[in-house]
């Protein structure tokens, strides 16, 4: 249950950061939004594919979970790296715009 709560809390925090970014820069964080949408598409596609393959090849529950873990670990590493990279890009832009506003 705490993992589900953490998942929703992370989603709310992301939406808050998007609103702050828009308020500070006047721009919608399209790259950030695209990364999150692509993440959801990938997660749903992997889950749907695993369900289809499980029924097609009559995999056991353990084999299905094993395959998901093998796919999830590298994907999780890639996702965390990409999410941090996009955050860094947006933070740099926010800071540079804040410095410009201070100079004026």
LINPE-V753413 format. One record per backbone hydrogen bond with DSSP energy under -0.5 kcal/mol. CO is the residue of the C=O (numbers start at 1). NH is the residue of the N-H. If there is no record, write none. Layout:
((CO NH) (CO NH))
This chain:
((1 5) (2 6) (3 7) (4 8) (5 9) (6 10) (7 11) (8 12) (9 13) (10 14) (11 15) (12 16) (13 17) (14 18) (15 19) (16 20) (17 21) (18 22) (19 23) (20 24) (21 25) (22 26) (28 30) (29 33) (30 34) (31 35) (32 36) (33 37) (34 38) (35 39) (36 40) (37 41) (38 42) (39 43) (40 44) (41 45) (42 46) (43 47) (44 48) (45 49) (46 50) (47 51) (48 52) (49 53) (50 54) (51 55) (52 56) (53 57) (54 58) (54 59) (60 64) (61 65) (62 66) (63 67) (64 68) (65 69) (66 70) (67 71) (68 72) (69 73) (70 74) (71 75) (72 76) (73 77) (74 78) (75 79) (76 80) (77 81) (78 82) (79 83) (80 84) (81 85) (82 86) (83 87) (84 88) (85 89) (86 90) (87 91) (88 92) (89 93) (90 94) (91 95) (92 96) (93 97) (94 98) (95 99) (96 100) (97 101) (98 102) (99 103) (100 104))
